[in-house]
Amino acid sequence: MQQVTWTLPSPTKVMHCIEQWRSLDLRKMPDDEIDKELSFLIDNLGAYPGATYCNIFRNLFRVRKFEYLFKDISECWEPPVSRTPLGRCNAKKHPVLYVSEKLETALEELNVEKDEYFYIIQYKNSKHSKPVNLKEVVSKNFIATDANKNPLYDKEGMLTYQILREFIRSEFLKPVGDKTEYLHKISASICRVWFHDLESDGWIYPSVLLPKERNIALKPHAARDKLEVEKVCIARLVSKDKVKRHRDEFLSHPDFSFGGKSN
């Protein structure tokens, strides 16, 4: 019989700890108190394995509202400290760079509407940089075995692990809207406390709006060190039929010859 390498508390104890956490009124708690309560929860839960995700990204995307013309390249990175709002992975005035693996995800996250202008900022790994090292807040798959395919838990431990995994998912990925912005205080604390790692470049997590896709929050120094801005453009979201109509009008223009020289 393979030796279990992680010891987790019983499912009963975990459910009791979760109930205590959810009885707290977190709406008006300052960040340090939320961090303290989360640390207490983790201490009672014991070990929980967190996955690390390393990758060299050919493309990462960020979308911003077109409110004014960018003045310089600094507009493409994380916001200034003084203008940084509370976010899913960051406290107020503690900026991170939010990017998505796919452009479609970034558009959904910003809730871009039809006929609205916006910036598309595309990044790639710097030429000589190492892979981006991220803490995976909600792992895509169950972490049931180690690198040698040995089981990490006994039967009861596996149930405990699944309960904890779903608890993290539900707490971290709660939809946030008007008057529920305080929920970001919980998810940001999870990054700071539960998935804290001085060696990591940030966090990777599922999109709330597109659960099968993923977003990334990069620490500012890591973003500048490992990424470079590949291109910036101003775009507008239009319907497919409008795209086809504009293309047909362009190709039928008397001064344009498709596949050849202009007249």
Order of alpha helices (4+ residues) and beta strands (2+ residues): alpha-alpha-beta-beta-beta-alpha-beta-beta-alpha-alpha-beta-beta-alpha-beta-alpha
